[in-house]
Amino acid sequence: MEMMLRMFLLAALMLAVVSADTAAAKPVTFVFGDSLTEVGNNNYLQSLAKANYPYYGIDYEGGRATGRFTNGRTIGDIICTSVFIPYQTLLPPCLSISFIFFTLNCCLVLMEISCNSTRCGFAAEKLGIPSPPPYLSLAPNDDKFLEGVNYASGGAGILNDTGLYFVIISPSPSTITLQDGPSKYEQQIQQKCLLQIQRLSFDDQIESFNKTKQAIVGKIGQAAADRFSNKALYFIGIGSNDYVNNFLQPFLPDGLQYTHDEFVELLASTLEKQLKRLYKLGARKMIVHGLGPLGCIPSQRMKSTTGGCLKKVNQWVLEFNAQVQNLTTSLGRQLPKSQVVFADTYNAVLDLITKPSTYGFKISNTSCCNVDTKLGGLCSPNSKVCQNRHDYVFWDSFHPSDAANAVLANYIFTSLFTKAPSPAPAPK
């Protein structure tokens, strides 16, 4: 669910991102992440983490399963808006300004702000910039690289060993042990399902962007490619699988090898190296999301004897968010000419889950698609789908429904006009 408010950005960042020369050019977004932001990369991989079959996409245009892990649209498909701040106290009278703002996975919006002595007004024009296509759908030297790319892959994580669970066919914990060490354990798993272990980890996605950058250099030259990369917006939504499909799985090594304090330090130190590599490749404007309350998603609630949220998991998420927020603040100071921002998501997502009726939903503790969590928790052609999909916050065990995405898209729109996101909640 954390994808729901990843686009909830600080107004200050957006003002910094926008400049006069940006306003004259088409904005470009590069998206990195997991199944919450994927638009079809895993369609080209041998993996169980796919969404290119029914009932995914049942409410998408034409009823098509495109690789999006929901019954219809993602947040990025729905929101085509911009950030607006009341400028009555910020701008002098009789001033007219035009800005171009970015929105994730979506269209460009031109915001025209006009102020007189009493008030400021605005008009937004949707310019129809499409969602960036999946990287694996493009040719190695594709001209579309210049329009933005989505590298997100279902099952991906910060750590390279995250995502193995998506491609394991019910291995028995009793037949796979840690007696020979974690690396031997991983080898045993891979020997069982070698052909199915395919997903683009965050490191893989960064390497794919490196190849994209080299292709762009070949098209427009090094200097122009560097300027192009510096002006682009980089959205990073990663980390949930490192918990849900790694640390929280009882038969995978990381949860047995590390305490949570050690694990979150590993995640933060790895993420720091990855963000610095993106910076070296030209990324200057990076938005890094925090995780939502993973202890409240259906795949985790089923582990509770009462069916409630797992408080310990949510506490770990808050600790992760605090680490990442500190990291982004530090990198923003360390890296010259960079804007690295942490986008908090936790409280708003928790509110939707704990108070569904406030937003017009009836059920938030289970999914519309009746999934078998023993087989990964994804919807399948053999699954039973609920009759009224608008009643459910979740589509499957992990991902929000189209209706939930629509409600949160509206929430984001109104919230951006009234307040900036609050800091990440402090761990208790």
N, C-alpha and C positions, 0 to 999 in steps of 0.2 A: 504493500500500500504506500510505501514511502515515495513512490513515483508521483503520487497525487499532487504534492505541493513542491516538487523540485523546481518548478518554474517560479516559485514565490521568491522573488529576488529583491534585494535591497535597492531602493530607488537611487541611492547614492551610486551604486555600482552602475546602474543603467545610464545615469548621467555621465559617468566617467567613460563608459564604453562608447557612447555616442560622441562623435566629433564632426566637424564640418566636412572633412573629406569622406568620412563614412557615409554621410547623408547623400553624397553624390554617387555612391556605388551600391551594388547589390550586396546585402549582408549575407554572410556565410556561416553556417553552424556545423560543427563536428560533434557528433554524439557518441559517447562511450558509456557502456553499461551492461545490464543484464536483461532478463525477460520483461521487465517493466518498461523498457524503452526500445526493445527490439522491434524491428519492422520486417524481418524476414531473413536474416543471415543464416540462421540454423536450417533453413530450407535447403541449403546447399551443403549441409554436413550430415554425417551419419551419427545421429544422436537421438536419444529418447526425448530430449527437451525441444520439441517442435510444436508448432501450432498452425500447421498448414493443412489441417483436416477438420471435418466437422467434429464438434459443434462450434469450434472457434470461428468467428466471423459470421455467425448466423444472422446477426443484426448489422453487419457491415454492408456497405454499398454492394448490391448484387448478391448478398448472402455469401460472399467469398471469404474463405480462410486464407489470409495473406501471410500469416506468420506472426501476427499480433496475438499476444496471450490474453485475449478477452473475447467476449461475444460480439463486440463492435469496435468502437473507436478508443484510442488511447487519449490521455489528456492532451498530448501534443496535437492530435488530429482535431480536437474540439476547440482549443483556445487559439484564437487569432486576435490578440489584443496587445496593449502596450501599457507602459507605466506612466501614470500621470500624478503630479504633485500639485496641490493648490499653490499657485505662485503669487497669491495676493501679497504675501509678505516677502517674497524672494525676488520678484522682478519689478523693475521700475515701471511707471505708467506708460501706456501707449507703446508697448514693446511687442513685437510679433516675432515668434521663433518657430522654426520647423525642425523637428527631430525625426530621425528614423530609429526605431527601436527593434530589438530582436525578440522573437518568441521561439521557444524550443519546438522542433519538429513541425513547424507550422508555417504560417505566412508572415510576411513582413507587414508592419503597420506604420504608416506615416502619421505622426502626431503633430498637428499644427496647434500651437498655443498662442492665443492673442490676449493681451492684457490692456485694459484701460484704467482709468483712475479708480474704478470701483470694484472690478472683478476680472477674473481670467476665465476664458472659455476655451474649449478644445474641440477638435474634430478629428476622428480617426478614420483613415481610409485603408481598407485591406487591399494589399497589392498582389496577393495571390502567389507568394513564394511557396512552392510545395515542400512537403516533408522530405528531408534528405533520404535518398535511397539506400538500401542495404549495401554495404561494401562488396560482399561476395556476388552481388548481381551485376557488378560493373566489370568492364574489360580492364586489363592492366594499365592501359593508357587512355582511359575514358575521359572525354571532355567534361562529363558531369562532375568530375572531381572538383572543378572550379565552382560548383554550386553547393557544395557541402556533402557530407557523407555520414551515414549512421553505421557505426561499428559494433553496436550492442549485440550481445549474444546470450540467449537463455542458458543459464547454468554458470555463467561467468562469475568470477570473483576476483578479489585483490590478489589472493594467493593462487599460484598455478595449479595446486592440487585440489582446489575447490571445484566442484562440479562433477567429480567422479561418481557421485551418488546418482546423478541423472542418467548415467549410462551403465549402471550395474543392474543386471537382471537377477534380483533377489538373491544376493550372495548370503550364505549362512554364516553368521558371526562365529559359530562353533568350528567352522572349517578354515577360518582365516584368523590368524593370531598375530600379535605384535612381538613374538618371541625372537624373531630375527631383526627387529627394528622397523621403524616406520617405512623406510625405503623398500625393504623387502616386502612388507605388507602391501604397499602400493603396487609393487611388481606382481604380486599374486593376484590382486584385483584385475590388473590390466591383462594378465594372461587369460583370465576368464572371459573378458569382453573387449578384446583389443580393438576390433573394428568399430566399436560403438563409442569409443572415447574421443569425441570430437566436440569442441566448443572453443570459442575465442575468449581466452582469459584476458584480463586487463593488459597484461604484457603483450599478448598476441595482438590485441587491438591497437596498442601503441606502435607495435612493429608494422601493422597494416597502415597506420597513419604515416609512418616513416616512408613506406613505399608510395603512398599517395603523394607525399611531399616531393619525392624524387621525380614522380611523373609530372607534377606541376612545374618543377624546375625545368624539365625537358621541354615544356610547352612555352613558358614565359621567361625563363632565365632565373638565375639564383637571386638576384637583387629583388626582382618583382615578386618572386615566390616568397621571399622572406617578409616583404611588406604585406603580402596577401595573408600569410599565416599569422602575422602580428595583429591584424585587424579582425580576424575571425573570432567567433565566440565558441568556447569549448565547454561542453556540458558533460560532467562526469557523475553518473549515477550508479555506484557500485558498492558492494559490501554485504547486502542481505544474504547472498548465497554462502558467504564465508561463515555465516551462522547457521542458517536453515539447512544447508546441504553440505556442511562440513563440521563445525565445532559442536553442533547440537545432535549430530548423528552418533549413536553409541558405538558403532562398529568402525568408525573412521579414526585414523590415528591422531589427528590434531586435538580432538576432545579428550583423548587419553594421555597424550604427551604433555599438554600445557595446562596450567591453571588459566583462569580467565584473564587475570592481570598480565600474564605472560603472552597470552594470545592477542589481546588488544594492543599490546606493545608491538608485537610482530606485525599486525595489520597496519598500525600507524607508521612504523618504520619502512615497511614495504611500500605503502602508499606515498610516502614522502619521496622515495627514490623514483617512483613512477611519475609523479607530478613534475619533478625536476627534469626528467627525461622529456616530457611533453614540452616543458619550457625551452629546453635546448633545441627542440625541433621547431620552435617558433610560437608556441602557445603563450599568449600574454593575458588573455581574458578568460579565466577559468572559473566555473561555478561548480562547486562540489556539494552534493546534497548530503544531509544526514539521514539516518535510518528512521523509519516509523516504528510503531510499537509491534515488533515482530511476534511478541508473546500473545498477541490478540488475533493473529491470522488463523484461519480454520485448521491449517496443518499443525499448528502448535496447540490450539485449544483442545484438540482431540486427545492430547496427552494428559490433560487435566482430569482428575476424578470428578470434578464438578462441571466441566465444560467451560470454565472461566479462563480468563487470560493468565498466562504464566508470568507471574510477577518477577521471578528471577531473570527470565529472558529479557523482559522490558528493562530491568535494572542494568543488565549488561549492555543493552542498546544505548541507554543514556550515557554510560561510561565511554562507549565507542564514540558517540556524538561529541562528547566533551573533548576527547583526544583529537578528533578530526577538526573541530572548530579551532582548537589551539594551533594545530598544524597549519591550517589555512591562514590564520592570522600571522604566524611566524614566516611562512613562505611569502606572503604579501609584502613583508618588510625586507626579507632577504633578497628577493629576486628583482633586479632593476626593471622598472617600467612594467611591472606585473600588477594584475588585479585578480587576486585569488579570494573568492568569497565562499563562505559556508552558508548554505540554504537550509534552514531548519524546517522540519516537517512534522515533528513528533506530536505536538499538542493538537494540531488541527486534525490529523488523521485519527488520533485517539478519540477525539470528540465525535467524529462521524461513526466510529465503531461502537462507542458506548452509549450514544444517543441517536440511534438511527431514525427514530420516529420524527425527530426534529427536522430531518432532511427528507421526509417522505418515504422512508424505507420501513420495512417490517422485520427483516432478518439480517443480522450482521455476524452471527456466531457460526454460520455454516454457509456453504456455497450453493448457488443456483444449480450448477451441474453436479449431480450426485457422483462424486469421484471415489475411486479406491485409493486411499492413501498408501496402501502397501505397494502400489504400482506407480508411485510417484506423485499422486495427488493432482494430476492433470486431467482435463476433460477428454473423453474419447468418443468415437462414433457409437460405441455401445453403452454410453452413459445415459442416464435418465435426466432430462433437463426440466427445470421447473416451468410451470405454465406462465407465470407472471414474472418475467425477468426484471421488471422495474422494482420489485419488492426486495431485491437482494443487493447487499453492498458488495459481496464477493461473487465472482463468476466461478472460479475453481478454488483450490485450497490455498492459493497464493495471490491471485490477481483480482483486482477490482472489476466490477461489471461496467458495461457501457453506461448504465444509468448512474452509477456512482461517479464515474469519470465526468459525466455531464454536470452533476451537482457540484462537484469540486472545482470544475472549470469555472462555473459561475461564482463560486466562493472566492476563488483566486482573483477573478476579475474585480469583484467588489472590494476585496481586502486590499488590493494594490492601490486603491484610490483613497484609502483611509488610514492605513498604517503600514509600517515596515515590520518584517517578521521579528519576533522576540528572540532573544538569545536562547541557545539550547538549554533545557532544564538541567540544573546541577544534579549530579548523582547524589542520592541520599545515603 
